[in-house]
């Protein structure tokens, strides 16, 4: 608010303030509305009201209430608005029209405004120079900075644009200058073969020609360029290996074999140590699971060491944590970090039917009884309780044989053995690094074509591509086979979606047959929808909030098909398909049944936290379901399913979805 006031006073409006959060954009507008800030004249407010009324004329009153229409309209009348993907598209397009017309003076937007929309401003304000990329907060790149600030300056109106970065004690002015002055932006290809692309390439030109085409792609060119640096690294490593080999007396020097043997022993010892730790952890877990109410145990580690009595046995065999009371009046659950369990319970005592372990007096009385019961017990010493790895005998015969070989090695008695060993260890490190570089080179070389070949193999295995004899020789023998796309492959070729193969599997196996239009819409949503990290949604498989049993069975079958596909992808070393997500199923089902926006948004709260999907996200996902339903209507092998898809389209395309689709 203060920043907008300063910009208004300096005649630097209209301005776009980029805030990398939907909630932050909405909060900024609310803060401005709570103030006396007003950026429009009376004439401008009249024009704004006319445009808003025209844009929202097709929305009914109940939907407008759900959408907080009146607060949004009040912000527009005062020349202030938010702009982000969570808004209803009608609202977002209205903001764009008003801003372009110079009627809205201050827009608080996420970075989506910087892409594909012509909304230049006199000033661009950046709230901060870091943004969340879905996994972590990362600094803006020079390309992102230029894309955002490129909105400043209106052609034919302003002679210059202004970019403002809000002060932050963690931001160095030199960092801002570096972002602003960089003019070289690397271009990275994200191209990769998909199932749909592969089946269409095979159908149009055959696998051999498609393989050659991918080898000539820009993405492969970039991958091959990255190999150049890796090859230089290998060459540099080989030169260093040659120098070190000369110091040792050749690549077959005895000290090199000696150090390799020593490294083998160290790895074997680490493996044995890991196995011992796992064994001890399992033994402790079993001991915790075996404890029963009234058992007296000795806590051997942590702050609550000493005697304790079990009040409640463990509830979970995977992570057993029984509830205990110590002789020092502490009550809580213990884990393997507290209890070694080597000797089991040291005694037993009777307990009241109900123990109020949160009551200080009850804890005091029970702790006193525990000390009395434990007075005559034979509690083992800490050493016998702990049982560390140092007490375990060396039972690995292979490790013993390796140590014997090491002592008998001819390099073992060298007077300068350790000096030579350090050189040999460095040799082995460089040798390992070179091997890693060679693996990276092998993975990058022809990587797209190799992925294509693996996808072809999987599709052939699943019956989307078949081998057909191309002809015969003069003596009647067959010639080389020519792959051909099957009818199932032609079905896959007509499905354009991130989960194209899973959708084709669902269509050809009939798992969506027998669903009504609303159920089909919900089933289609699980192969499209992807939950936001900060929004509602859950992975398919738990059956929560699924409206009907028939739909639940269809979703379970879809999940099983995905699991089978995932296993095949792992076997063929193909990037795994995204898991189905039922977070939108209840919402789109409710919408297709009722057409009531408030009810549909309430159904999107699948986690029970009271956080519903935004109206903009709801419309966007509905339109994606519409698109897939239209593909199913055209491509499904069953006439019944095609008819159901057509009815589902009619049931979804209404209300706010129909308004924004038009």
Secondary structure by P-SEA (a helix, b strand, c coil): caaaaaaaaaccccbbbbbccaaaaaaaaaaaaacccccccaaaaaaaaaaaaaaaccccaaaaaaaaaaaaaaaaaaccccccccccaaaaaaaaaaaaacccccccccccccccccccccbbbbcccccccccccccccaaaaaaaaccccccccccbbbbbbcccccccaaaaaaaaaccbbbbbbcccccaaaaaaaaacccaaaaaaaaaacaaaaaaaaaaaaaaaaaaaaaaaaaaaaaaacccccaaaaaaaaaaaaaaaaaaaaaaaaaaaaaaaaaaaaaccccbbbbbcccccccbbbbccccccccbbbbbbccccccccccccccccccccccbbbbbccccccccaaaaaaaaaaaaaaaccccccccccccccccccccccaaaaaaaaaaaacccccccaaaaaaaaaaaaaaaaaaaaaaaaaaaaacaaaaaaaaaaaaaaaaaccbbbbcccccccccccbbbbbbcaaaaaaaaccccaaaaaaaaaaacccccccaaaaaaaaaaacccccccbbbbccccccccccaaaaaaaaaaaaaaaaaaaaaaaacccccccccccaaaaaaaaaacccaaaaaaaaccccccccccaaaaaaaaaaaaaaaaaaacccccaaaaaaaaaaaaaaccaaaaaaac
